[in-house]
């Protein structure tokens, strides 16, 4: 029997473009720093599968034996593709963020007034694992714990937070510390392995295929549900020896499925008689701003950029319709997408100019180009715009954005950098465009991130990319608020038993930080009350002296009108 050759083209993102700027802040997986900055990542819209005649009667995949074969640890895209045949996922998520699961019979979200909420997962009975055992709730809880303590999945840990997992009486309980996690399953497309096997080179799984003894092939697992309907009895595995050899082996029919980015440096094209199929993905292209830039350090200018990029034109002309334009960093298919807000940021160059002028940016010398005043001096606007040159689609997008900016009088120096130089620019904030020239400030960059149904934009605008594993390459921060958080953390640890900490705030955002900080220190067990057992072992550090803030009296307001917004919260150290 001859098997058809499968050609998978990563054409990437279902959504395109939200500018990384919003009001007072610069706003805007699965690889290093930017999930979609990896050379193997998706970039345009959809996944195209192409089928063709094979050169032999064997179906083959490429496997990187130099990388780990453990699904919790591997960094290899090729190995992750094979993993999908060997390991069941806890949840499967489609392009509309609909969630399914083969190994669960039911799942539901439980929440009450005192809880951030907990997910209850009921494991299906009779799911066999490759070693002959039956999949249990303990296996599922163990898999979650492994993912959220692994180096490979730091990005997930950072975006989701600490996930507690516990197995009891055939059920699994999942919750996120201090967070409402009503959409947690959308983030939990993770491999399920047998309890205690994470240290094995190849953990025990429950998927449709399993490795043979010498790991040269995948063989059909007879214990898999409806295994007789699987299309192949065996999948041969060929050693990966580099991208160029992989291309050669695919073209000759020795490898029958590859993942290829047609916009990248290793584009294979579509090929002769191939049959094409498209699968939507959920990546977002966005513009990030360097908040240390002398131009983009001003929120008014970042805010104005919302109206200058013609997203619809980029989708139709540059990406051939293989994307969906969005003005928000939220997938349009997500329930969180607000069309009323998005409609306010449609392409409008005149609105952009109005906002720039409001911020003091205008054509000060009648040369057709905009300038802005800095310390009483006229400053020409020349923005250094970084894009990875290894990705042809992003280069075309960046060129179109540069044209849009120049059309209203903003000068742009587009820097098309190699992956290495681009990554260095993100990490340093500077571009070493020419070794003979000094470094120049990177003002903005074009990047990509994979969306979930409840994707948190804070990963782009908070923390430090190196220390906190965020994507905040623009370096935006609010020092005062961050110092307040640090003060609370330090004060709570230094108080003597019985000592009290009193904090007066004058802004709702400040009060929220104090309220949440006190609540966190006052908690004992942080597991949701629905958990039948405690898995965190935490005890409270303080107790709240006043559950509600103390507000100023009318007399105090009369004497000092600025006290109107003041709120006082008090906590006492108990250990």
C-alpha positions in Angstrom: 0.0 0.0 0.0 1.4 3.4 -0.9 0.9 6.2 1.5 0.5 9.8 0.5 3.2 12.2 1.3 2.1 15.0 3.6 3.5 18.5 3.3 2.6 20.7 6.3 3.2 24.4 5.6 3.0 26.7 8.6 1.4 29.8 7.3 0.6 30.9 10.8 -1.7 33.4 12.5 -5.4 33.6 12.5 -5.2 37.1 13.8 -3.0 39.9 12.7 -1.9 43.0 14.4 -2.6 44.7 17.5 -0.3 47.6 18.2 1.7 47.4 21.4 0.4 50.6 22.8 -2.7 51.4 24.8 -3.3 54.5 26.8 -0.9 54.9 29.6 1.0 51.7 29.0 3.0 50.2 26.2 1.0 47.1 25.4 1.4 45.0 22.8 4.6 29.7 24.5 6.6 28.1 23.1 10.2 28.8 22.4 12.6 31.3 23.7 11.9 34.8 24.3 9.1 35.5 21.8 7.2 32.3 21.1 6.9 33.1 17.5 10.3 34.5 17.0 11.8 31.0 16.7 12.8 30.2 13.1 10.5 27.2 13.2 7.4 29.2 14.3 4.3 30.0 12.4 4.0 33.4 10.7 1.1 34.0 8.4 -2.4 32.3 8.7 -3.4 28.8 8.7 -1.6 25.5 8.3 -1.5 23.9 4.9 -1.3 20.2 4.6 -0.3 19.0 1.1 -0.6 15.3 0.0 1.4 13.7 -2.7 2.6 10.3 -3.9 5.3 8.7 -1.8 8.5 7.2 -3.1 8.0 4.0 -1.2 5.4 2.0 0.7 6.6 3.2 4.1 5.3 6.3 6.0 8.2 8.1 7.6 8.7 11.0 10.0 11.9 12.8 10.9 13.0 12.6 14.6 15.8 14.6 16.3 17.6 12.0 18.4 20.0 14.6 19.7 17.1 16.2 21.5 15.1 14.7 24.3 12.3 12.3 23.4 10.5 13.2 26.7 7.4 15.3 25.9 7.8 17.3 29.1 11.4 18.3 28.2 12.0 18.4 24.5 12.6 21.6 22.7 12.5 20.1 19.2 9.5 20.9 16.9 10.0 17.6 15.1 9.9 15.6 18.3 6.8 17.5 19.5 5.1 16.5 16.3 5.9 12.8 17.0 4.8 13.3 20.7 1.3 14.0 19.4 1.1 10.4 18.2 2.5 8.9 21.4 0.8 10.9 24.2 -2.8 12.0 24.7 -3.3 15.7 25.5 -5.3 16.6 28.6 -7.3 19.0 26.4 -7.4 19.6 22.7 -8.3 23.2 21.5 -9.4 24.2 18.0 -9.1 27.6 16.3 -12.3 28.7 17.9 -11.0 27.8 21.4 -13.5 24.9 21.7 -12.2 22.3 24.1 -12.4 18.5 23.8 -10.7 15.6 25.6 -10.3 11.9 24.9 -9.2 11.0 28.4 -11.9 12.9 30.4 -15.5 12.0 30.6 -16.5 15.3 32.0 -15.1 18.6 33.4 -16.7 21.5 35.1 -15.8 24.7 36.9 -16.8 25.2 40.5 -16.8 28.6 42.1 -18.2 30.2 45.3 -17.8 33.6 47.0 -14.7 32.5 48.9 -12.9 30.8 46.1 -11.1 31.7 43.0 -12.6 28.6 41.5 -11.5 25.1 40.9 -11.8 22.8 37.9 -13.0 19.2 38.5 -11.9 16.7 35.9 -13.4 13.2 35.7 -11.1 10.7 34.2 -12.7 8.3 31.8 -12.6 4.7 32.9 -10.8 2.1 30.9 -8.2 4.3 29.1 -5.2 2.0 28.7 -1.5 3.1 28.9 1.3 1.6 26.9 2.6 -0.5 29.8 -0.8 -2.2 30.2 -1.9 -0.2 33.2 -5.1 1.9 33.3 -4.9 5.7 33.2 -5.8 7.2 36.6 -6.6 10.5 38.1 -3.2 10.3 39.8 -1.5 10.1 36.4 -3.3 13.3 35.2 -2.5 15.3 38.4 1.1 14.1 38.1 1.3 15.3 34.5 0.0 18.7 35.4 2.5 19.0 38.2 5.4 18.0 35.9 4.5 20.6 33.3 4.3 23.4 35.8 7.7 22.6 37.3 9.6 22.0 34.1 12.1 24.3 32.5 10.6 23.6 29.1 7.2 25.1 30.0 8.3 28.3 31.9 6.3 30.4 29.5 3.2 28.6 30.5 4.0 28.9 34.1 4.5 32.6 33.8 1.3 33.2 31.9 -0.9 31.0 33.9 0.6 31.1 37.4 1.0 28.4 39.9 -1.4 25.5 39.2 -2.4 23.2 42.0 -3.3 19.7 41.1 -4.7 17.0 43.3 -6.3 13.6 42.7 -9.0 12.2 44.9 -11.5 9.5 44.4 -11.0 9.3 40.6 -11.2 13.0 40.1 -8.6 15.7 39.5 -8.8 19.2 41.0 -7.0 22.1 39.3 -6.8 25.7 40.4 -4.5 28.6 39.9 -3.2 30.4 43.0 -4.9 33.8 43.5 -6.5 33.8 40.1 -9.9 33.2 38.5 -9.2 30.4 36.1 -12.6 29.9 34.3 -10.8 29.4 31.0 -7.9 27.2 32.3 -8.6 24.2 30.0 -7.8 26.4 27.0 -4.2 26.6 28.2 -3.9 22.9 29.2 -3.1 21.2 25.9 -0.4 19.3 27.7 0.9 15.7 27.3 -0.4 13.1 29.8 2.2 10.6 31.2 2.2 7.9 33.7 2.8 8.9 37.3 6.4 8.7 38.3 7.8 8.4 34.7 8.9 12.0 34.0 12.5 11.0 34.7 12.4 8.3 32.0 13.9 9.0 28.6 10.5 8.0 27.2 7.7 8.3 29.7 4.7 6.0 29.5 1.9 7.4 27.4 -1.6 6.4 26.2 -1.7 7.7 22.6 -2.4 5.8 19.5 1.2 4.8 18.8 4.2 3.8 20.9 8.0 3.6 20.3 9.4 0.2 19.3 12.2 -1.2 21.3 15.1 0.4 19.3 13.1 3.6 18.7 13.3 3.5 15.0 9.6 3.4 14.5 6.2 4.0 16.0 3.9 1.0 16.2 0.2 0.9 16.6 -1.0 0.5 20.2 -3.6 -2.2 20.2 -5.0 -1.0 23.5 -6.0 2.3 22.0 -9.7 2.9 21.5 -10.7 1.9 18.0 -7.1 1.1 17.1 -8.2 -0.9 14.2 -9.3 2.3 12.5 -5.9 3.9 12.7 -4.6 4.7 9.2 -1.1 3.1 9.7 0.2 0.1 11.6 3.7 1.6 11.7 5.5 4.9 11.2 9.2 4.8 10.4 11.4 7.4 12.2 14.4 8.8 10.3 17.2 10.7 12.1 17.2 14.4 11.6 20.6 15.7 10.4 19.7 19.3 9.6 17.1 21.3 7.7 18.8 21.0 4.3 19.0 17.2 4.5 15.4 17.2 5.7 14.3 19.1 2.6 16.2 16.7 0.4 14.7 13.7 2.1 11.2 15.1 1.8 11.6 15.9 -1.9 12.9 12.4 -2.5 10.0 10.8 -0.6 12.1 9.4 2.3 10.3 11.6 4.8 6.5 12.0 4.3 5.6 14.9 6.6 7.4 18.0 7.5 6.4 21.4 9.0 7.6 24.2 6.8 7.4 28.0 7.0 7.0 29.2 3.4 8.0 32.7 4.5 11.3 31.6 6.0 14.8 30.9 4.8 14.0 27.2 4.3 10.9 27.5 2.2 10.2 24.3 0.2 7.3 25.7 -1.8 4.2 23.8 -2.5 5.5 21.3 -5.0 4.0 19.6 -8.0 0.8 17.6 -7.6 0.3 18.3 -3.9 -3.2 18.4 -2.5 -3.5 21.3 -0.1 -5.5 21.6 3.1 -5.6 24.6 5.5 -5.8 24.5 9.3 -6.2 27.8 11.2 -3.8 28.8 14.0 -4.0 31.5 16.6 -0.9 33.6 16.4 -0.9 37.3 16.8 1.5 39.7 15.0 2.0 42.9 16.9 4.2 46.0 17.1 6.3 46.3 20.3 7.7 49.7 21.4 10.9 50.4 23.3 9.7 52.5 26.2 13.2 53.8 26.6 13.1 55.3 23.1 13.1 59.1 23.3 10.0 59.1 21.2 8.0 56.1 22.5 8.7 56.8 26.1 5.7 59.2 25.8 2.4 57.3 26.1 0.7 59.8 23.8 2.8 58.8 20.9 2.4 55.1 21.6 -1.4 55.6 21.8 -1.5 57.5 18.5 0.0 54.5 16.7 -3.3 52.6 17.0 -4.7 54.5 14.0 -1.8 54.5 11.6 -1.5 50.8 10.5 -3.9 49.7 7.8 -4.4 46.2 9.1 -7.0 45.2 6.6 -4.7 46.2 3.7 -1.9 44.2 5.1 -4.1 41.1 5.4 -5.5 41.4 1.9 -2.4 42.5 0.0 0.7 41.4 2.0 -0.7 38.2 3.5 -3.1 37.2 0.6 -6.0 37.1 3.0 -4.4 34.5 5.2 -5.1 36.3 8.4 -7.8 38.3 10.3 -7.2 41.9 11.1 -7.7 42.8 14.8 -7.2 46.0 16.7 -7.0 44.2 20.0 -4.5 41.7 21.4 -7.3 39.2 21.6 -8.4 36.6 19.0 -11.7 37.7 17.4 -13.1 34.2 18.0 -12.6 34.6 21.7 -15.4 35.4 24.0 -13.2 38.2 25.5 -13.0 40.1 22.2 -14.9 43.4 22.5 -16.0 44.6 19.0 -17.2 48.0 20.5 -13.6 48.7 21.7 -12.0 47.3 18.6 -14.1 49.5 16.3 -12.6 52.6 17.9 -9.1 51.8 16.6 -9.7 51.2 12.9 -7.3 52.7 10.4 -7.6 56.5 10.5 -4.4 58.5 9.7 -6.1 61.8 10.5 -7.0 60.6 14.0 -3.3 59.5 14.4 -2.1 63.0 13.4 -4.6 64.6 15.8 -3.3 62.5 18.7 0.3 63.3 17.7 -0.4 67.0 17.6 -2.1 66.8 20.9 1.2 65.4 22.2 3.2 68.3 20.7 4.3 66.4 17.6 3.8 68.3 14.3 5.6 69.7 11.3 7.5 72.5 13.0 9.7 73.5 10.0 7.2 73.0 7.1 9.4 70.3 5.5 6.6 67.7 5.2 8.0 65.7 8.1 6.9 65.7 11.7 9.1 66.7 14.6 8.6 66.9 18.4 9.9 69.1 21.1 12.3 67.6 23.6 13.6 69.9 26.4 12.7 72.9 24.3 14.6 71.7 21.2 13.1 70.5 17.9 13.8 66.8 17.3 13.4 65.1 14.0 11.6 61.8 14.2 13.6 58.9 12.8 12.3 55.6 14.1 14.5 52.5 14.0 12.1 49.6 13.3 13.5 46.1 13.8 12.2 43.0 12.0 13.6 39.5 11.5 14.8 39.2 7.9 14.5 35.4 8.1 10.8 35.7 7.8 9.7 37.1 4.4 6.1 37.8 5.5 7.0 39.8 8.5 9.5 41.8 6.3 6.7 42.7 3.9 4.4 43.6 6.8 7.1 45.9 8.3 7.7 47.6 5.0 4.0 48.3 4.6 3.9 49.7 8.2 6.9 51.9 7.4 5.1 53.3 4.3 2.0 54.1 6.4 4.2 56.0 8.9 6.2 57.9 6.3 2.9 58.9 4.6 2.0 61.1 7.6 5.5 62.4 7.9 7.2 60.0 10.3 10.7 58.9 9.2 11.4 55.2 9.5 14.7 53.3 9.3 13.6 49.7 8.7 16.2 47.4 10.1 15.9 43.9 8.5 18.0 41.8 10.9 19.1 38.2 11.0 17.5 36.1 13.7 20.6 36.4 15.9 20.8 40.2 15.5 17.1 40.6 16.0 17.1 38.6 19.2 20.1 40.6 20.4 18.2 43.9 19.7 15.2 42.7 21.6 17.3 41.8 24.6 19.4 45.0 24.7 17.1 47.6 23.2 19.8 48.5 20.7 20.6 47.6 17.1 24.2 46.8 16.0 23.2 47.3 12.4 26.8 47.8 11.1 29.8 46.7 13.0 31.6 49.8 11.9 28.8 52.0 13.3 27.9 52.6 16.9 24.8 50.9 18.3 21.5 52.7 17.7 18.3 52.6 19.8 15.6 50.2 18.7 12.4 52.2 18.8 9.9 49.5 17.7 9.8 45.9 16.5 7.5 43.5 14.8 6.9 40.3 16.7 4.5 37.4 17.2 2.9 35.6 20.1 0.5 32.6 20.3 -2.9 33.4 21.7 -5.1 31.4 24.0 -8.8 32.2 24.7 -7.8 34.2 27.8 -4.3 35.3 26.8 -2.8 37.8 29.3 -1.3 40.9 27.7 0.7 41.5 30.9 3.3 39.2 29.6 4.2 41.9 27.1 4.2 44.9 29.5 5.3 43.7 32.9 8.3 42.1 34.6 11.8 41.6 33.2 12.2 39.2 30.2 15.4 37.7 31.7 14.4 37.4 35.3 10.7 36.9 35.1 10.4 35.0 31.7 8.1 37.6 30.2 8.0 39.1 26.7 8.5 42.7 28.0 11.3 43.6 25.6 10.0 47.1 25.5 11.0 47.5 29.1 7.8 49.3 30.2 7.3 49.6 33.9 5.5 51.7 36.4 8.2 52.1 39.1 5.9 53.6 41.7 3.5 50.7 41.6 6.3 48.1 41.5 7.9 49.7 44.5 4.7 49.6 46.4 4.4 45.8 45.7 8.1 45.3 46.8 7.4 47.4 50.0 4.5 45.2 50.9 6.4 42.0 50.4 9.4 43.3 52.4 7.3 44.8 55.3 5.3 41.7 55.8 8.4 39.6 56.2 10.1 42.1 58.6 7.3 42.7 61.1 7.6 41.2 64.5 4.6 39.1 65.8 1.9 41.6 66.8 3.4 44.4 64.7 1.1 46.3 62.4 1.5 47.6 58.9 -0.8 50.6 58.0 -0.9 51.8 54.4 -2.7 54.9 53.1 -3.4 55.0 49.3 -4.8 57.8 47.1 -5.5 56.0 43.9 -7.7 53.0 43.1 -4.9 51.1 41.4 -2.7 51.6 44.5 -5.4 50.4 46.8 -6.0 47.3 44.7 -2.3 46.4 45.0 -2.5 46.8 48.8 -5.8 45.0 49.1 -4.6 42.0 47.0 -1.2 42.0 48.8 -2.7 41.9 52.2 -5.2 39.2 51.1 -2.3 37.1 49.8 -0.3 37.3 53.1 -3.5 36.7 55.2 -4.3 33.4 53.4 -3.6 30.1 55.0 -4.1 27.3 52.6 -4.3 28.7 49.1 -6.0 25.6 47.6 -9.6 26.2 46.8 -12.1 25.1 49.4 -13.4 22.5 46.9 -10.0 20.7 47.2 -10.5 17.6 49.4 -6.8 17.8 50.5 -4.3 20.6 50.9 -1.4 20.5 48.4 0.2 23.9 49.2 1.0 23.6 52.9 0.8 27.4 53.3 -0.1 29.1 56.6 -1.1 32.8 57.0 1.5 35.4 57.8 -0.8 38.3 58.8 -4.4 39.0 59.8 -6.5 41.8 58.5 -7.3 44.4 61.2 -10.0 45.9 59.0 -11.5 43.9 56.2 -12.8 47.0 54.5 -10.7 50.2 54.1 -11.0 53.0 56.5 -12.3 56.1 54.7 -11.8 59.7 55.6 -14.5 61.5 57.6 -16.4 64.4 56.2 -14.5 66.7 58.6 -11.2 65.4 57.2 -12.3 66.0 53.7 -13.4 69.5 54.5 -10.0 70.2 56.0 -8.1 68.5 53.2 -10.2 68.0 50.0 -7.4 65.8 48.6 -8.1 63.2 51.3 -11.4 62.4 49.5 -9.8 59.5 47.7 -7.7 58.2 50.6 -8.1 54.6 51.9 -6.4 53.1 54.9 -5.8 49.4 55.3 -4.1 47.8 58.4 -2.7 44.3 58.9 -1.1 42.6 61.9 1.7 40.0 61.9 0.7 36.8 63.5 3.8 34.7 63.3 
